[in-house]
Amino acid sequence: MKRCRGSAIVLSMLLLVVLSALGMYVVTVPVGTGESAGRHHRAAVARNMARAGANAAIARLPVVNPVGSPYVRRIPVGANVTGRYSVTSRKAGAEIEPGPAPGFEEYDLVSVGSVNDLPDGDARVVARIRYGPGPAGPRARVLKWEESGPR
């Protein structure tokens, strides 16, 4: 028994070195990179394209494309990534009550943003806008803004 004296401290120091090395390795290994980061980036681009389409349609009011023909725009956003939005807008019909004041009109907008290589990754913005005269000229007020799509 006298010759094994101090072996516990040597074994515990060896275990400490091994666990420290393992901990340093685990901390330096990149986690969540590769395909998942690319997918997250493309989902964010699709979401931003849908928002951009809705804002572009609001800026164009009171111009509304004919029913069934959306306003479409493609924008390159990086190497091998092209974003696209498609906006359809129409005057809100009989389902609403009369406007708050004469000269105001309400419009429904649907904007769909997508990326060229993200299947089933469309983001959508549905908005209702009140457009009419204001003290400094025509103005648009967002009554409803709903977003859906990949996160």
N, C-alpha and C positions, 0 to 999 in steps of 0.2 A: 504494500500500500504506500510505502514511503516513496517509491520511484514514480508514482502517478501524481504527485503533488504539483499543482499549478496547471494541470491539463484542462481543467474546466475554463479557466480564463483564456487559454490559447484557443480552445474551441469556440468560445463566445466571440472572441476577436475575429476569428476566421468567418464565422457566421455573419458578423457585422459587416465585414468587407464584401462578402458575397451579396448580401441584401442591398448594400449601398450601390454596388455595381449594377445590380438588376434594376433598382429604382432609377438610376441615371439613364439606363437604356430605355425604360418605359417612358420617361419624360421626354426624351429626344425623338421618339418615333412619332412621325406625323399621323394624326388621327383625323378622319373625316376629309381627306383630300381625294383628289382623283375625280372619279365620276360623280360622286355626291356633291362636290363643290361646283362642278360644271352644271349639274342639274339645278342646284340652288341659284346659280347665276342666271341661267336661262329662265327660270320661273320668275325671278325678280325683273328681268327684262320684259317678259310678257305682261306682268302686272303694271310696270311703268308705261308700256305701250298702250295698254287699255286706258290708263289715266290720261295719257297724252292725247289719245283720240277723243275722249270726252271733253277735254279742255279745248281742243281744236274746234270741235263742233259748237261749243258754247261761244267761242270767239267768232264763229261764222253766222250766228243767229242774226237776223231772222231767216237766213237762207236755209232752205230745207231741200234735200235731194228728193226727186220723185220717189214715190213709194216703191220699195223693193230694190232700189239702187243705192247701195251704201257708198260712203266716202271712204276710199281706201288709200293707204299710204304705206310704203315700205321704206325703212330707214336702216342702213348698215350701222351696227353698234359695236363692231369689233371684228377680229379676224375670224372668218367663217361663221359669223353670227349676224343674221339679218332679222330685225324686228318688223312687225307689221301690225297695223291697226285697221279695223273696219268699223265704221260708225254709221248707224242708221238713226235718223231723227224724223220725228213727225209731230204735228200739232196734236196736243191732247184733245180728245174728242168729247163726246157727250157724257162720258163717265165722270166728269168733274162738274162741280157746281159753277155758276157764273163767277168770273174773276172779281178781285177785290176792288178794282177801279177800271174805268174805261181805258182802253188802249193796252191793257195787259193781256198777254197770251202765254199759255203754258205749253211746253214742249217735252216730249219723252225722248230720251237718248239711250241708245244701247251701243256700247263700245266694246269690241272684242280685240284683245291684244294677244299676239302669238309670236313664236320664234320659229325659224325655218326648220329646225331639227328637234323639236320638243313635242313628240306625239302626246296627245291628250293633255296638253299643258296650257290650254287657253285660259286667259284671265278675262273677266267680264266686269264692266261697270254699267250699272243701270241708274239713270239719273232723271229727275224731273226738274225742269228749269222754268222759272217765271221771268218773262222778258217784257219790258215795257219802258215807258218814258221815265226819266229821272230828272232831277234838277240840273245836272250837268250833262245831260244827253241820255241816250238809251242805256239801260243797264240790265244785267241778268242776275237773278238770284237763285241759288241752288236750294230747292225744296227737299229733295231726296237724293241721296248718294249711297249706293250699295255696291260693294265689291265682292267678287267671288273668284275663286281660282286656286291654283297650286300655291303652296307656301314653301 
